[in-house]
Structure formats: C-alpha cells, structure tokens
Amino acid sequence: MTNYLQNLKTPSQYSPRQLRGGDCNVAFLPHRECVCYDRCPRCSVEFELDVDFDQVNPTRADDEVLAPLTVTSRDLKSNNEGVEPAHFLNQDEQDESQDEGIAIVKMGPGQRLKLKAIARMGVSKEHAKWCPVAVATYRFWPVIVINEEQCSTLTMEQKMEIVDCCSDRILEIDEVTGSLQAVENAHEMATFTEDLKYTQNSMKKNPEDDDFVTVTQSTDKFLFSVESTGAMDADEIVLSALRVLKERLNYLAQEVDNLKDL
C-alpha cells in the first residue's frame, strides 16, 4: 500500500506476510473508487500515535534521560496488521541508522504528542505522494557485432586506437589471439559510441567498406532501472505495474468486443 500519512510525510507499506512492501491492489481500493462516504477499512488504514515524554523517560538508559526523546515512525500503531510505516529503505540503511525509524519530532520534559493519521490508497497520477518510485530510467540494449574479417586487416596499433576511442571502454584486445572483443559487461556500459564510428571510418581503405565494429540498438530488449522509495520493493513495483496494465488491456479488449455486438 503506497501512501503517505497526511502531514507526517511518513511512507507506509502493505505486506501481509513480510516486513517489505507489497502489491495492495487486491486488498485495497483507491479512495476515489470506494463507495464509502469518507473512509473505511476497504480504502484506508488508521494510525495512532501517543507518546508522553514523562512516561517514557524513566524507561530509558541512564545516559539518555537528559537527552530529548525522538518520536519515530515506530511509534505509529496501525489498525491493520498488514500495513505499517516504511521505516527504512533497506536493511543496510536500518543498520546504519541511529534511530529506530523515520524521525517525526523531538520532545522534552512535560511534552506529549498524540495524533491520529489516515493512510489512503491512491495513484500517483492524482498526487506524487502515492508514487512508490523515486527514479525510473531505461535505455536500449546494445548489440555489439565485431567483423572478424575486417578486423584482420588492422594493425595492433589501430586496434588499440579503436579500444581507446570508446569512452565507455566496451572493447578490449584478447591477450592470446590479439583480436578485438567486447568486455564482459559491455551491455551495461555502452551509452555513447559515436567516437567509435568516426575512428573506424578514418581507418577504412574505402568509405563503402563494412565497419570493423558495429553497435546497434536491440529492437526486442532494453535496460530498465527502477529505484524504490522504500514503500515497495523495486521488482514488486514492476510486476504490479504489469498486472495493472494487463487488467486495463483486458478491459479494453472486452469493451471493443461489446461494441462489435451492438
């Protein structure tokens, strides 16, 4: 469940079986699609927080009693056992943090914080606070083809020049055979190959000769990177998006069939 507690800006996550976030399309409805008047368990989750400094301070360690009390997302109590605040992005962030969760406020003697917050399910098209994605990028998968016959006409110095002209370092020379070859992770590194084109054009005996190395974009494969905000795992975000897309395409296909029957 990708939501933000209003005013607190604390992301919440849905996961009925584990601590990491999951897809909640089946468990909840977007609040604008729900038939309730204001809110109900079908479209929202209620969180309560009640922290009193004077009550908590006696239970703290001796070296902490004089320090302010940090109220965190761990203090939020959910009325749905399947939904909780997304305290950390990953395990590494949790291990490095000095707090137990996302810091909300610091309190001193005589202070108390009591509130009730509502997390609603929504879509990022309506507001960015419902978006579980921090960054999403894609680029084409490079197809690297080395023309062995053409490369056999090159000297070792020319081969080194071709290797060095690629700023992404996607090519190397085999130490045994002395032939050009793509590096192991070339598909992850190849972004700019224009210099390669200009360099090998200057080495051709005839302009119409085949290229020594060609780098083209695959027509059926691409690299897609998704960075999560922590409310859901990145792989679950992609799978959830594909499920929603499939449902909408099926709905569209059904509506088209209904029009044909008219």
VEXDREN-2710 file (C-alpha; in Angstrom, 1 decimal):
% VEXDREN-2710
k/r/px/py/pz
1/MET/0.0/0.0/0.0
2/THR/1.8/3.1/-1.2
3/ASN/0.6/6.0/0.8
4/TYR/1.9/8.9/2.9
5/LEU/0.4/9.7/6.3
6/GLN/-1.0/13.2/5.9
7/ASN/1.2/15.9/7.4
8/LEU/3.7/13.4/8.8
9/LYS/5.1/12.6/5.3
10/THR/5.8/9.0/6.5
11/PRO/5.5/6.4/3.8
12/SER/3.5/3.3/4.7
13/GLN/3.8/-0.1/3.1
14/TYR/1.5/-3.1/2.7
15/SER/2.7/-6.6/3.3
16/PRO/0.6/-9.3/4.7
17/ARG/3.4/-11.8/5.2
18/GLN/6.7/-9.9/5.4
19/LEU/8.1/-6.6/6.5
20/ARG/8.8/-5.3/3.0
21/GLY/6.1/-3.6/1.0
22/GLY/3.9/-5.5/-1.5
23/ASP/1.2/-5.0/-4.1
24/CYS/-2.1/-4.0/-2.4
25/ASN/-4.4/-3.7/-5.5
26/VAL/-6.4/-6.7/-4.3
27/ALA/-6.5/-5.8/-0.6
28/PHE/-7.5/-2.1/-1.0
29/LEU/-9.4/0.2/-3.3
30/PRO/-8.3/3.7/-4.4
31/HIS/-10.2/6.0/-2.1
32/ARG/-11.9/7.7/-5.1
33/GLU/-13.3/4.4/-6.3
34/CYS/-14.6/3.3/-2.9
35/VAL/-18.4/3.6/-2.2
36/CYS/-17.9/4.7/1.4
37/TYR/-18.8/8.3/2.4
38/ASP/-15.4/9.3/4.0
39/ARG/-13.2/6.3/4.7
40/CYS/-13.5/2.6/5.5
41/PRO/-11.1/-0.4/6.0
42/ARG/-11.5/-1.2/2.3
43/CYS/-9.8/2.0/1.2
44/SER/-7.8/3.3/4.2
45/VAL/-5.8/2.4/7.3
46/GLU/-5.8/4.3/10.6
47/PHE/-2.6/5.0/12.5
48/GLU/-2.5/6.3/16.1
49/LEU/0.4/7.8/18.0
50/ASP/0.6/8.7/21.7
51/VAL/3.9/9.4/23.3
52/ASP/4.4/11.1/26.6
53/PHE/8.0/12.1/27.5
54/ASP/7.4/11.9/31.2
55/GLN/6.1/8.3/30.9
56/VAL/8.8/7.1/28.5
57/ASN/11.8/8.8/30.1
58/PRO/12.0/6.6/33.2
59/THR/12.4/3.5/31.0
60/ARG/15.4/4.9/29.0
61/ALA/19.0/4.2/29.7
62/ASP/20.8/6.4/32.2
63/ASP/22.9/8.1/29.5
64/GLU/19.8/9.1/27.6
65/VAL/17.5/10.5/30.3
66/LEU/18.8/14.1/29.8
67/ALA/18.6/13.9/26.0
68/PRO/15.5/14.8/24.0
69/LEU/13.2/12.0/23.1
70/THR/12.9/11.2/19.4
71/VAL/9.5/10.2/18.2
72/THR/9.8/8.0/15.2
73/SER/7.6/6.0/12.8
74/ARG/8.0/3.0/15.1
75/ASP/5.6/4.8/17.5
76/LEU/2.8/4.7/15.0
77/LYS/0.3/1.9/15.7
78/SER/-1.7/0.6/12.7
79/ASN/-5.3/-0.8/12.9
80/ASN/-4.4/-3.2/10.1
81/GLU/-1.7/-5.8/10.8
82/GLY/-0.8/-6.0/7.1
83/VAL/0.1/-2.3/6.9
84/GLU/2.9/-0.5/8.7
85/PRO/5.1/2.6/8.1
86/ALA/8.1/2.0/5.8
87/HIS/10.8/2.7/8.4
88/PHE/13.8/2.2/6.2
89/LEU/14.6/1.7/2.5
90/ASN/16.6/-1.5/3.1
91/GLN/18.5/-3.5/5.7
92/ASP/21.7/-1.6/5.2
93/GLU/20.0/1.7/5.9
94/GLN/18.4/0.2/9.1
95/ASP/21.8/-1.0/10.3
96/GLU/23.4/2.4/9.9
97/SER/20.6/4.5/11.4
98/GLN/20.8/5.8/14.9
99/ASP/17.0/5.9/15.2
100/GLU/14.5/3.1/15.2
101/GLY/12.6/4.6/12.3
102/ILE/11.9/7.8/10.5
103/ALA/12.2/10.7/13.0
104/ILE/9.0/12.7/13.4
105/VAL/9.8/15.1/16.2
106/LYS/12.0/15.5/19.3
107/MET/10.3/16.1/22.7
108/GLY/11.4/17.3/26.1
109/PRO/10.1/17.1/29.7
110/GLY/6.4/17.8/30.1
111/GLN/5.7/17.3/26.4
112/ARG/3.3/14.8/24.8
113/LEU/2.4/14.1/21.2
114/LYS/-1.0/12.4/20.5
115/LEU/-2.5/12.2/17.0
116/LYS/-4.5/10.1/14.6
117/ALA/-3.5/9.7/10.9
118/ILE/-5.2/8.2/7.9
119/ALA/-3.4/6.4/5.1
120/ARG/-5.4/6.1/1.9
121/MET/-4.7/4.2/-1.2
122/GLY/-4.2/6.3/-4.3
123/VAL/-2.4/6.6/-7.6
124/SER/0.5/8.9/-8.5
125/LYS/-1.5/10.4/-11.4
126/GLU/-3.5/12.1/-8.7
127/HIS/-0.6/13.1/-6.5
128/ALA/3.1/12.2/-6.3
129/LYS/2.8/11.2/-2.6
130/TRP/1.2/7.9/-3.9
131/CYS/4.2/7.1/-6.1
132/PRO/6.4/4.3/-4.8
133/VAL/9.1/5.1/-7.4
134/ALA/11.9/7.5/-6.8
135/VAL/13.7/7.2/-10.2
136/ALA/12.8/5.1/-13.2
137/THR/15.0/5.1/-16.3
138/TYR/15.5/3.0/-19.4
139/ARG/17.9/2.7/-22.3
140/PHE/18.3/0.4/-25.3
141/TRP/20.2/-2.9/-25.0
142/PRO/23.3/-2.6/-27.2
143/VAL/24.1/-5.2/-29.8
144/ILE/27.8/-5.3/-30.4
145/VAL/29.0/-7.1/-33.6
146/ILE/32.7/-7.5/-34.4
147/ASN/33.6/-8.1/-38.1
148/GLU/36.5/-10.5/-37.7
149/GLU/37.3/-10.4/-41.4
150/GLN/37.6/-6.7/-41.5
151/CYS/39.5/-6.5/-38.1
152/SER/42.1/-8.9/-39.5
153/THR/43.3/-6.1/-41.8
154/LEU/44.1/-3.8/-38.8
155/THR/47.4/-3.4/-37.1
156/MET/47.7/-3.8/-33.3
157/GLU/48.1/0.0/-33.0
158/GLN/44.9/0.5/-34.9
159/LYS/43.1/-2.0/-32.7
160/MET/44.3/-0.2/-29.6
161/GLU/43.1/3.1/-31.1
162/ILE/39.6/1.6/-31.5
163/VAL/39.6/0.3/-28.0
164/ASP/40.8/3.7/-26.6
165/CYS/38.3/5.8/-28.6
166/CYS/35.4/4.3/-26.7
167/SER/34.9/6.4/-23.6
168/ASP/32.7/3.6/-22.1
169/ARG/35.5/1.1/-22.6
170/ILE/33.3/-1.6/-24.1
171/LEU/36.1/-3.2/-26.2
172/GLU/39.3/-5.0/-25.3
173/ILE/42.1/-6.9/-27.0
174/ASP/42.3/-10.6/-26.3
175/GLU/45.8/-11.3/-24.8
176/VAL/46.1/-14.7/-26.5
177/THR/44.7/-14.1/-30.0
178/GLY/45.2/-10.3/-30.3
179/SER/41.6/-9.9/-31.6
180/LEU/39.1/-7.3/-30.7
181/GLN/36.3/-8.5/-28.3
182/ALA/33.6/-6.9/-26.2
183/VAL/34.2/-6.7/-22.4
184/GLU/32.1/-8.9/-20.2
185/ASN/29.7/-6.2/-19.0
186/ALA/29.7/-4.2/-22.2
187/HIS/25.9/-4.1/-22.4
188/GLU/25.8/-2.2/-19.1
189/MET/28.4/0.3/-20.1
190/ALA/27.7/1.2/-23.7
191/THR/26.0/4.6/-23.9
192/PHE/27.9/6.7/-26.4
193/THR/29.6/5.1/-29.4
194/GLU/29.8/8.0/-31.9
195/ASP/33.5/8.3/-31.4
196/LEU/33.9/4.6/-32.4
197/LYS/32.1/5.3/-35.7
198/TYR/34.3/8.3/-36.6
199/THR/37.5/6.5/-35.6
200/GLN/37.0/3.4/-37.7
201/ASN/35.7/5.5/-40.7
202/SER/39.2/7.1/-40.7
203/MET/40.8/3.6/-40.9
204/LYS/38.8/2.3/-43.8
205/LYS/40.5/2.0/-47.2
206/ASN/37.2/2.7/-48.9
207/PRO/34.2/4.6/-47.4
208/GLU/31.8/1.8/-48.5
209/ASP/33.7/-0.9/-46.6
210/ASP/32.0/-2.6/-43.7
211/ASP/32.6/-1.3/-40.2
212/PHE/35.1/-3.2/-38.0
213/VAL/32.7/-2.9/-35.0
214/THR/29.0/-2.1/-35.1
215/VAL/26.9/-1.1/-32.1
216/THR/23.2/-1.0/-32.7
217/GLN/20.1/-0.9/-30.5
218/SER/18.2/-4.1/-29.9
219/THR/14.6/-4.0/-31.1
220/ASP/13.3/-6.5/-28.5
221/LYS/15.3/-5.8/-25.4
222/PHE/16.1/-2.8/-23.2
223/LEU/17.6/-2.0/-19.8
224/PHE/15.0/-0.7/-17.3
225/SER/16.1/0.6/-13.9
226/VAL/13.7/1.3/-11.0
227/GLU/14.6/2.9/-7.7
228/SER/12.0/2.5/-5.0
229/THR/11.1/5.0/-2.2
230/GLY/11.0/2.1/0.2
231/ALA/7.3/1.5/0.3
232/MET/7.6/-1.4/-2.1
233/ASP/10.4/-3.5/-3.5
234/ALA/11.5/-2.5/-7.0
235/ASP/10.7/-5.9/-8.5
236/GLU/7.3/-5.8/-6.9
237/ILE/6.6/-2.3/-8.4
238/VAL/7.4/-3.6/-11.9
239/LEU/5.3/-6.7/-11.5
240/SER/2.4/-4.7/-10.0
241/ALA/2.6/-2.2/-12.9
242/LEU/2.5/-5.1/-15.4
243/ARG/-0.5/-6.6/-13.7
244/VAL/-2.4/-3.3/-13.8
245/LEU/-1.5/-2.8/-17.5
246/LYS/-2.7/-6.3/-18.3
247/GLU/-6.0/-5.7/-16.5
248/ARG/-6.6/-2.5/-18.4
249/LEU/-5.8/-4.1/-21.7
250/ASN/-8.2/-6.9/-21.0
251/TYR/-10.9/-4.4/-20.1
252/LEU/-10.3/-2.5/-23.3
253/ALA/-10.4/-5.7/-25.3
254/GLN/-13.7/-6.6/-23.6
255/GLU/-15.2/-3.2/-24.4
256/VAL/-14.2/-3.5/-28.0
257/ASP/-15.9/-6.9/-28.2
258/ASN/-19.0/-5.4/-26.7
259/LEU/-19.1/-2.7/-29.3
260/LYS/-18.9/-5.3/-32.1
261/ASP/-22.0/-7.0/-30.7
262/LEU/-24.1/-3.8/-30.9
END
